Amino acid sequence: MVWILCLLGLVAVSVTANQCDNHANGCSIPFNLNYFYKDLFTPSCNKHDICYAC
């Protein structure tokens, strides 16, 4: 019975992909330090942000 409640909870909190994009903001770097590989890692940072938000 517990697994049924968990399944219902997952269905109730589902989101769409376009909602997740609003939470992606690239890579955050402390103190605005220059980061040589920032452009390279930005797509991965955005995916990481989406995992936290959705």
Contacts in CASP RR format, 6 or more apart in sequence:
PFRMAT RR
TARGET T0000
AUTHOR 0000-0000-0000
METHOD contacts of the structure
MODEL  1
MVWILCLLGLVAVSVTANQCDNHANGCSIPFNLNYFYKDLFTPSCNKHDI
CYAC
15 54 0 8 1.000
19 54 0 8 1.000
20 50 0 8 1.000
20 53 0 8 1.000
20 54 0 8 1.000
21 50 0 8 1.000
22 53 0 8 1.000
23 49 0 8 1.000
23 50 0 8 1.000
23 52 0 8 1.000
23 53 0 8 1.000
23 54 0 8 1.000
24 45 0 8 1.000
24 46 0 8 1.000
24 47 0 8 1.000
24 49 0 8 1.000
24 50 0 8 1.000
24 53 0 8 1.000
25 46 0 8 1.000
25 49 0 8 1.000
26 42 0 8 1.000
26 45 0 8 1.000
26 46 0 8 1.000
26 49 0 8 1.000
27 35 0 8 1.000
27 38 0 8 1.000
27 41 0 8 1.000
27 42 0 8 1.000
27 45 0 8 1.000
28 45 0 8 1.000
29 35 0 8 1.000
29 38 0 8 1.000
END
